[in-house]
Amino acid sequence: MPAGINLGLARITRLLTLLHSPHLATPVVHIAGTNGKGSVSAYLSSILSHSRLAVGRFNSPHLVDEWDCIQLHGRAVDPSLFREVKREVEHVSQREGVEATSFEVLTATAYALFARAKPPLDVAVVEVGMGGAEDATNVVPADRTLLSVVTSVELDHQKFLGDTVAEIAQVKAGIAREGGDVVLSVQAHPEATEAVKAVAAARGATIWQAGKASPLPDTDDAPNALGLPPSPLVSLPLAPTAVHPPTASASLPKSGSPSITSHLPLPGSYQLSNAATAVLAAHLVRSLPRPRAILPPHAPAQLSDAAIRAGVGATRWPGRLSWLSLPSPLPPSSSPSPSTAASSASPAKERLVLLDGAHNPSSAALLASYLSSLTRTPQPLRPRALLFALSAPREPAEVVRPLLRALAQPEERLRVVCVGFSPPEGMEWVRATEPEELARGVREVVDADAAQRLGSEVEVLQAANIEAGLRRLEELEGAEGKEGSDPVVVAGSLYLVADVLRLQRRLGGAADL
């Protein structure tokens, strides 16, 4: 099986044809974008599930286990079923000389699992792997595509997608279908909006511009037990802020109410846009004639305002701006079992860990904004260390700089521990930047910024992996005579986040704090 990234639709199209076209079995909402597409898929899947619809979901990359990127009926697919279907796909690819890549095999496996789901799926939510136009997921025709969604577009993967935001947006807009409907999130760059409009116009597609949720006063504004602010109460608009071409707005029936009210369970100010995008998508699916004709007859009526509200409030998206705790100090590596490890740590001896997969400048800026907001929370909640990794080859400066500026506090030491991560299964082309090399890059940023911007001492360390990095922090905290363990933030790669979740699973700890 070829390794690496090899965009194009010829191999996946042939493979799916040989598998009897499972990608035609289930209506699809297709989501592309640089940032936010995972969150939007999580919101929308939750809304559809709370509408009592049978929902499948495909995200990439996987988080902890290779099969957790595929959900059927709101749960990760059974591992044995995943392996069985994936083996069948690989066998067909090898027998027929398709030479499908790892991601193409995974994508075909997802579509095959959707087609075989019992009971049958009503809808599948599919996240693009990379780009859009030539991504392996981009094979579902217009008559089986309910909506195409384009979330925030920024610079990323320029080697494959283009050198400018406009070029990248054009590639991502390649998921638009002839005569179809496109939901477009609020864009930071006007050229991204114009590029998507141009692609949609060439294909006779309609763009429905999403807005943002509006925060509302909330009588229940007390922080939780950790001091974290509560989930904000917001108003989520059901109508688009604009339609292109404007004449298409006549096809959208008037909603009974202009908005719905819900708490947003996912932290970060950017969720105001992500949640609004998902809510508009749900409203269009239940309202527009074309999606209604594609869906099973019972589906539109079940997508009520109440179901949308409940779905938004119940959304979970692990590993992205999420808090968990780990035993501290970490038990010995030779601990025989998770139960033993968990019981060996006193409940009071825990370290709070903030996880986020921020790996590019725009996502790092979003994480930095959230970190800055923590300066307004009780002091014990503020992270005092950053455990950092990057996929190779990436320059650390534009990712780590905003994080350092958000974390640095006057007259306090900030520690940055550069680590590696485990090779993700099925993604042979992904490798971590060596900790020593990464540490050199981070020190260059610190040396360049310290005098003017950081205002605190920054100590750059390195360790082989996340567990070694945490143990190094424990040694330093112990030498300083600290009681308890400072909170830390883990960022730079979703593959590093996955290592933390594996460590938590092995040692015990609490998630979704």
C-alpha positions as CSV (number, residue, x, y, z in Angstrom):
1,M,0.0,0.0,0.0
2,P,1.6,3.3,-1.0
3,A,2.6,5.5,1.9
4,G,2.4,9.3,2.0
5,I,-0.1,11.8,0.7
6,N,-1.2,11.3,-2.9
7,L,-4.2,13.4,-3.8
8,G,-6.6,12.5,-6.6
9,L,-9.9,10.7,-7.2
10,A,-9.0,8.0,-9.7
11,R,-7.9,5.3,-7.3
12,I,-10.6,5.8,-4.7
13,T,-13.3,6.0,-7.5
14,R,-12.1,2.7,-8.9
15,L,-11.8,1.1,-5.5
16,L,-15.4,2.1,-4.5
17,T,-16.7,0.8,-7.8
18,L,-15.1,-2.6,-7.2
19,L,-16.7,-2.5,-3.7
20,H,-20.2,-2.0,-5.3
21,S,-20.3,1.7,-4.7
22,P,-21.0,1.9,-0.9
23,H,-20.6,5.7,-1.0
24,L,-23.9,5.9,-2.8
25,A,-25.8,4.2,0.0
26,T,-26.1,7.1,2.5
27,P,-26.9,10.8,2.1
28,V,-23.9,12.9,3.1
29,V,-23.1,16.2,4.6
30,H,-19.5,17.0,3.5
31,I,-17.3,19.4,5.5
32,A,-14.1,21.0,4.4
33,G,-12.0,23.8,6.0
34,T,-8.8,24.6,7.7
35,N,-10.1,25.1,11.3
36,G,-13.4,24.2,12.8
37,K,-14.5,21.3,10.5
38,G,-14.2,18.8,13.3
39,S,-16.2,20.9,15.7
40,V,-18.9,21.5,13.1
41,S,-19.1,17.8,12.4
42,A,-19.4,17.1,16.1
43,Y,-22.2,19.7,16.6
44,L,-24.1,18.5,13.5
45,S,-23.8,14.8,14.3
46,S,-25.1,15.5,17.8
47,I,-28.0,17.5,16.4
48,L,-29.0,14.8,13.9
49,S,-28.7,12.1,16.6
50,H,-30.9,14.1,19.0
51,S,-33.4,14.3,16.1
52,R,-33.6,10.5,16.4
53,L,-31.9,10.0,13.1
54,A,-29.5,7.1,12.4
55,V,-26.1,8.9,11.9
56,G,-22.7,7.9,10.7
57,R,-19.6,10.1,11.0
58,F,-16.1,10.0,9.6
59,N,-13.4,12.3,10.9
60,S,-9.6,12.3,10.3
61,P,-7.2,11.7,11.7
62,H,-8.3,9.2,14.3
63,L,-7.6,10.2,17.9
64,V,-6.5,7.2,20.0
65,D,-7.4,4.1,18.0
66,E,-7.6,3.9,14.2
67,W,-11.2,2.9,14.3
68,D,-12.4,5.8,16.5
69,C,-12.5,8.1,13.4
70,I,-15.7,6.2,12.3
71,Q,-18.9,6.4,14.2
72,L,-22.1,4.5,13.7
73,H,-25.2,5.4,15.6
74,G,-23.3,7.8,17.8
75,R,-20.5,5.3,18.9
76,A,-17.1,4.4,17.6
77,V,-17.4,1.4,15.3
78,D,-16.7,-2.0,16.8
79,P,-13.0,-2.7,16.4
80,S,-13.5,-6.2,15.1
81,L,-16.0,-5.0,12.5
82,F,-13.6,-2.2,11.5
83,R,-10.7,-4.7,11.0
84,E,-12.9,-7.1,9.1
85,V,-14.2,-4.5,6.6
86,K,-10.8,-2.8,6.3
87,R,-9.2,-6.2,5.4
88,E,-11.8,-6.7,2.7
89,V,-11.0,-3.3,1.3
90,E,-7.3,-3.9,1.3
91,H,-7.8,-7.3,-0.3
92,V,-9.8,-5.8,-3.2
93,S,-7.2,-3.0,-3.6
94,Q,-4.3,-5.5,-3.8
95,R,-6.2,-8.1,-5.9
96,E,-7.2,-5.5,-8.6
97,G,-3.9,-3.5,-8.5
98,V,-5.6,-0.3,-7.4
99,E,-2.6,0.7,-5.2
100,A,-4.9,2.7,-2.9
101,T,-3.2,4.8,-0.3
102,S,-3.7,4.3,3.4
103,F,-6.2,7.2,3.6
104,E,-8.1,5.9,0.5
105,V,-8.4,2.5,2.2
106,L,-9.6,4.1,5.4
107,T,-12.1,6.3,3.4
108,A,-13.5,3.3,1.5
109,T,-13.7,1.4,4.8
110,A,-15.8,4.3,6.2
111,Y,-18.2,4.3,3.3
112,A,-18.5,0.5,3.4
113,L,-19.3,0.6,7.1
114,F,-21.9,3.2,6.5
115,A,-23.5,1.1,3.8
116,R,-23.6,-2.0,6.1
117,A,-24.9,-0.3,9.2
118,K,-27.8,-1.9,11.0
119,P,-30.3,-0.3,11.3
120,P,-29.6,1.6,8.1
121,L,-28.2,5.1,8.4
122,D,-30.3,8.1,7.5
123,V,-27.3,10.4,7.0
124,A,-23.5,10.5,7.3
125,V,-21.4,13.5,8.3
126,V,-18.0,13.3,6.5
127,E,-15.0,15.5,7.2
128,V,-12.5,16.1,4.4
129,G,-9.0,14.7,5.1
130,M,-7.0,17.4,3.3
131,G,-8.1,20.1,0.9
132,G,-11.3,19.2,-0.8
133,A,-11.3,18.9,-4.6
134,E,-9.0,15.9,-4.8
135,D,-9.5,14.5,-1.3
136,A,-10.6,10.9,-1.2
137,T,-13.8,11.7,0.6
138,N,-14.9,13.9,-2.4
139,V,-16.7,11.1,-4.3
140,V,-20.3,11.4,-3.3
141,P,-22.4,12.8,-6.2
142,A,-24.8,15.7,-6.0
143,D,-27.9,13.5,-5.8
144,R,-26.5,12.0,-2.6
145,T,-25.0,15.2,-1.1
146,L,-27.3,17.0,1.2
147,L,-25.0,20.0,1.8
148,S,-21.3,21.0,1.4
149,V,-19.9,23.0,4.3
150,V,-16.7,25.1,4.2
151,T,-15.5,26.3,7.6
152,S,-12.7,28.8,8.3
153,V,-9.9,28.8,5.7
154,E,-6.4,29.7,6.6
155,L,-2.9,28.9,5.4
156,D,-2.0,25.3,6.0
157,H,-0.6,22.4,3.9
158,Q,0.7,24.9,1.3
159,K,2.8,22.2,-0.2
160,F,-0.3,20.4,-1.4
161,L,-3.0,23.1,-1.6
162,G,-1.6,26.4,-2.7
163,D,0.5,29.3,-1.5
164,T,-2.3,31.8,-0.7
165,V,-5.5,31.7,1.3
166,A,-7.5,32.3,-2.0
167,E,-5.8,29.3,-3.6
168,I,-6.5,27.0,-0.6
169,A,-10.1,28.2,-0.4
170,Q,-10.6,27.4,-4.1
171,V,-9.4,23.8,-3.4
172,K,-11.6,23.4,-0.4
173,A,-14.6,24.8,-2.3
174,G,-14.0,21.9,-4.7
175,I,-16.5,19.9,-2.6
176,A,-19.4,22.0,-3.9
177,R,-21.8,20.0,-6.1
178,E,-23.4,21.0,-9.3
179,G,-26.7,22.7,-8.4
180,G,-26.0,22.0,-4.8
181,D,-26.0,24.0,-1.5
182,V,-22.9,25.3,0.3
183,V,-22.8,26.5,3.9
184,L,-20.0,29.0,4.4
185,S,-18.6,29.9,7.8
186,V,-17.5,33.4,8.7
187,Q,-14.1,34.0,7.1
188,A,-11.3,36.1,8.5
189,H,-10.0,36.6,4.9
190,P,-12.3,38.2,2.3
191,E,-10.4,36.5,-0.5
192,A,-11.4,33.1,0.9
193,T,-15.1,34.1,0.6
194,E,-14.6,35.4,-2.9
195,A,-12.8,32.2,-4.0
196,V,-15.6,30.0,-2.6
197,K,-18.2,32.2,-4.3
198,A,-16.4,31.8,-7.7
199,V,-16.3,28.0,-7.5
200,A,-20.0,27.9,-6.4
201,A,-21.1,30.2,-9.2
202,A,-19.2,28.1,-11.8
203,R,-21.1,25.0,-10.6
204,G,-24.5,26.6,-10.2
205,A,-24.4,26.1,-6.4
206,T,-26.0,28.3,-3.8
207,I,-23.9,29.7,-0.9
208,W,-25.7,30.1,2.4
209,Q,-23.5,32.4,4.6
210,A,-23.5,31.4,8.3
211,G,-23.3,34.0,11.0
212,K,-22.1,33.7,14.6
213,A,-23.9,32.9,17.9
214,S,-24.6,35.9,20.1
215,P,-23.8,35.6,23.9
216,L,-26.7,36.1,26.2
217,P,-26.9,37.1,29.9
218,D,-27.1,34.0,32.0
219,T,-28.2,33.8,35.6
220,D,-26.2,30.6,36.1
221,D,-22.8,32.1,35.6
222,A,-20.9,30.5,38.5
223,P,-17.6,28.7,37.6
224,N,-17.4,25.0,38.0
225,A,-15.4,23.2,40.7
226,L,-12.1,23.8,38.9
227,G,-12.8,27.5,38.5
228,L,-13.5,27.2,34.7
229,P,-16.1,29.6,33.4
230,P,-19.5,27.9,32.7
231,S,-20.6,27.1,29.2
232,P,-21.9,30.4,27.7
233,L,-25.6,30.8,26.9
234,V,-26.0,31.9,23.3
235,S,-28.5,32.7,20.6
236,L,-27.9,30.7,17.5
237,P,-29.4,32.1,14.3
238,L,-31.5,29.8,12.1
239,A,-31.3,32.1,9.0
240,P,-28.2,32.8,6.9
241,T,-26.7,36.3,7.0
242,A,-26.5,36.3,3.1
243,V,-27.4,34.1,0.2
244,H,-25.5,34.0,-3.2
245,P,-27.2,34.3,-5.6
246,P,-29.7,36.3,-3.6
247,T,-32.7,34.9,-5.6
248,A,-32.1,31.5,-4.1
249,S,-33.4,32.8,-0.7
250,A,-36.9,32.3,-2.0
251,S,-36.4,28.5,-1.7
252,L,-35.9,28.8,2.1
253,P,-39.2,28.7,4.0
254,K,-39.6,31.1,6.9
255,S,-38.6,29.6,10.2
256,G,-41.0,29.6,13.1
257,S,-38.4,31.3,15.2
258,P,-35.4,33.4,14.1
259,S,-33.0,31.6,16.5
260,I,-32.5,29.0,19.2
261,T,-31.0,29.4,22.6
262,S,-28.5,26.9,24.0
263,H,-25.4,26.6,26.1
264,L,-22.2,26.0,24.1
265,P,-20.3,23.0,25.7
266,L,-17.1,23.4,23.7
267,P,-14.8,26.2,25.0
268,G,-13.2,28.9,22.8
269,S,-14.6,32.0,21.3
270,Y,-14.4,30.4,17.8
271,Q,-17.2,28.0,18.7
272,L,-19.6,31.0,18.3
273,S,-19.0,30.5,14.5
274,N,-18.7,26.7,14.5
275,A,-21.9,26.2,16.4
276,A,-23.8,28.7,14.2
277,T,-22.5,26.9,11.0
278,A,-23.8,23.6,12.3
279,V,-27.2,25.0,13.3
280,L,-27.6,26.7,9.9
281,A,-26.7,23.4,8.2
282,A,-29.3,21.5,10.2
283,H,-31.9,24.1,9.4
284,L,-31.2,23.9,5.7
285,V,-31.2,20.1,5.7
286,R,-34.8,20.2,7.1
287,S,-36.0,23.1,5.0
288,L,-34.6,23.2,1.5
289,P,-36.4,21.2,-1.1
290,R,-33.3,19.5,-2.5
291,P,-32.0,18.0,0.8
292,R,-35.5,17.1,1.8
293,A,-35.9,15.1,-1.4
294,I,-32.7,13.2,-0.7
295,L,-33.4,12.4,3.0
296,P,-35.6,9.6,4.1
297,P,-39.2,10.9,4.3
298,H,-39.4,10.9,8.1
299,A,-36.1,12.9,8.7
300,P,-37.0,16.6,8.1
301,A,-39.9,16.6,10.5
302,Q,-37.7,15.1,13.3
303,L,-35.2,18.0,13.0
304,S,-37.1,20.2,15.3
305,D,-35.8,23.3,17.1
306,A,-35.9,21.4,20.4
307,A,-33.7,18.6,18.8
308,I,-31.2,21.2,17.5
309,R,-31.0,22.9,20.9
310,A,-30.5,19.5,22.7
311,G,-27.9,18.4,20.1
312,V,-25.8,21.6,20.5
313,G,-25.8,21.3,24.3
314,A,-24.8,17.7,24.3
315,T,-21.9,18.0,21.8
316,R,-18.5,16.5,22.8
317,W,-15.3,16.8,20.9
318,P,-12.4,15.2,22.8
319,G,-8.9,16.4,22.6
320,R,-9.7,19.9,21.4
321,L,-9.6,22.5,24.2
322,S,-10.5,19.8,26.6
323,W,-9.4,19.4,30.2
324,L,-8.5,16.2,32.0
325,S,-6.6,15.1,35.1
326,L,-3.7,12.7,35.5
327,P,-2.3,11.1,38.7
328,S,0.6,13.1,40.0
329,P,3.2,12.0,40.6
330,L,2.7,9.5,37.8
331,P,2.9,5.9,39.1
332,P,5.9,3.8,38.1
333,S,5.9,2.7,34.5
334,S,5.8,-0.9,35.6
335,S,2.3,-0.5,37.2
336,P,0.5,-3.7,36.4
337,S,-2.9,-2.4,35.4
338,P,-4.9,0.8,35.1
339,S,-6.9,0.0,38.2
340,T,-3.7,-0.4,40.2
341,A,-2.3,2.8,38.8
342,A,-5.4,4.8,39.5
343,S,-5.8,3.5,43.1
344,S,-2.1,4.2,43.9
345,A,-2.7,8.0,43.4
346,S,-4.5,10.0,46.0
347,P,-7.6,11.8,44.5
348,A,-6.0,15.0,45.8
349,K,-2.8,14.4,43.9
350,E,-3.8,15.2,40.4
351,R,-2.4,17.3,37.6
352,L,-4.8,19.3,35.4
353,V,-4.0,19.0,31.7
354,L,-5.5,21.2,28.9
355,L,-5.4,19.4,25.6
356,D,-5.5,21.0,22.1
357,G,-4.2,19.8,18.8
358,A,-3.2,23.3,17.7
359,H,-0.6,22.7,15.0
360,N,-0.7,25.7,12.6
361,P,-0.5,29.5,13.2
362,S,-4.2,30.1,13.0
363,S,-5.2,27.3,15.4
364,A,-2.3,28.3,17.7
365,A,-3.8,31.8,17.8
366,L,-7.2,30.4,18.8
367,L,-5.6,28.4,21.6
368,A,-3.6,31.4,22.7
369,S,-6.8,33.4,23.0
370,Y,-8.3,30.8,25.3
371,L,-5.1,30.6,27.3
372,S,-5.2,34.4,27.8
373,S,-8.8,34.1,29.1
374,L,-7.5,31.8,31.8
375,T,-5.6,34.7,33.4
376,R,-9.0,35.9,34.6
377,T,-9.7,32.5,36.4
378,P,-8.3,31.5,39.8
379,Q,-4.5,31.2,39.8
380,P,-4.4,27.4,40.4
381,L,-6.0,26.9,36.9
382,R,-3.4,28.8,34.8
383,P,-1.0,26.4,33.0
384,R,2.6,26.9,34.1
385,A,4.2,24.6,31.4
386,L,3.7,23.8,27.8
387,L,4.4,20.3,26.5
388,F,4.9,20.8,22.8
389,A,5.4,18.6,19.7
390,L,5.1,19.2,16.0
391,S,4.9,17.0,12.9
392,A,7.8,17.3,10.6
393,P,8.6,19.3,8.7
394,R,7.0,22.4,10.3
395,E,8.7,25.5,11.6
396,P,7.9,26.0,15.3
397,A,8.1,29.8,15.4
398,E,4.6,30.8,14.3
399,V,2.9,28.0,16.3
400,V,4.8,28.4,19.6
401,R,5.1,32.2,19.7
402,P,1.5,33.0,20.4
403,L,1.3,30.2,23.0
404,L,4.4,31.6,24.8
405,R,3.0,35.1,24.8
406,A,-0.4,33.9,26.2
407,L,1.2,31.7,28.9
408,A,4.0,34.0,30.1
409,Q,3.3,35.8,33.4
410,P,5.5,38.5,35.1
411,E,8.0,37.2,37.5
412,E,7.0,33.6,36.9
413,R,9.0,30.8,35.3
414,L,7.4,29.2,32.2
415,R,8.6,25.8,31.1
416,V,8.4,24.4,27.6
417,V,9.1,20.7,27.2
418,C,9.6,19.6,23.6
419,V,8.7,16.0,23.1
420,G,8.0,13.5,20.3
421,F,4.8,11.5,19.7
422,S,3.9,8.0,18.8
423,P,3.6,7.2,15.0
424,P,-0.1,7.2,14.2
425,E,-1.4,3.9,13.0
426,G,-2.1,3.8,9.3
427,M,-0.4,7.1,8.6
428,E,3.1,6.1,7.8
429,W,4.1,9.5,6.3
430,V,3.6,11.3,9.7
431,R,6.6,11.7,11.9
432,A,7.4,13.9,14.9
433,T,10.1,16.6,14.8
434,E,12.9,15.3,17.0
435,P,12.7,16.9,20.5
436,E,16.3,18.2,20.3
437,E,15.6,19.9,16.9
438,L,12.3,21.3,18.1
439,A,13.9,22.6,21.3
440,R,16.5,24.5,19.3
441,G,13.7,26.2,17.3
442,V,11.7,27.1,20.4
443,R,14.9,28.6,22.0
444,E,15.4,30.8,19.0
445,V,11.8,32.1,19.5
446,V,12.4,32.7,23.2
447,D,15.7,34.5,22.6
448,A,14.1,36.7,19.9
449,D,11.0,37.6,22.0
450,A,12.0,37.4,25.6
451,A,13.3,41.0,26.0
452,Q,10.3,42.8,24.5
453,R,7.3,40.5,24.8
454,L,7.4,37.5,27.3
455,G,8.2,39.3,30.6
456,S,9.1,36.0,32.3
457,E,11.8,33.4,32.4
458,V,11.2,30.7,29.8
459,E,13.0,27.4,30.4
460,V,13.2,25.1,27.3
461,L,13.6,21.4,28.0
462,Q,13.3,18.2,25.9
463,A,12.1,14.7,26.5
464,A,11.5,11.6,24.4
465,N,7.7,11.5,24.8
466,I,4.8,12.9,26.8
467,E,5.2,10.6,29.8
468,A,8.9,11.4,30.1
469,G,8.1,15.1,29.8
470,L,5.6,14.9,32.6
471,R,8.1,13.0,34.8
472,R,10.7,15.7,34.0
473,L,8.3,18.4,35.3
474,E,7.7,16.3,38.4
475,E,11.4,16.2,39.1
476,L,11.8,20.0,38.8
477,E,8.7,20.7,40.9
478,G,9.9,18.3,43.6
479,A,13.3,20.0,43.6
480,E,11.6,23.4,44.1
481,G,9.6,22.0,47.1
482,K,6.2,22.6,45.5
483,E,3.2,21.0,47.0
484,G,1.0,19.6,44.2
485,S,1.5,19.8,40.5
486,D,0.9,22.9,38.3
487,P,-1.5,22.7,35.4
488,V,0.0,22.2,32.0
489,V,-1.1,22.6,28.4
490,V,-0.4,20.0,25.7
491,A,-0.4,21.3,22.1
492,G,1.3,21.3,18.7
493,S,-0.1,18.1,17.3
494,L,-3.3,16.0,17.6
495,Y,-1.0,13.0,17.7
496,L,0.6,14.3,20.9
497,V,-2.9,14.7,22.3
498,A,-3.6,11.1,21.5
499,D,-0.5,10.1,23.5
500,V,-1.9,11.9,26.5
501,L,-5.3,10.2,26.2
502,R,-3.5,6.8,25.9
503,L,-1.6,7.6,29.1
504,Q,-4.8,8.6,30.8
505,R,-6.4,5.4,29.8
506,R,-3.5,3.4,31.1
507,L,-3.0,5.3,34.4
508,G,-6.5,6.5,35.2
509,G,-7.7,10.1,35.6
510,A,-10.7,12.1,34.9
511,A,-11.8,13.5,31.5
512,D,-14.3,16.1,30.4
513,L,-13.7,18.3,33.4
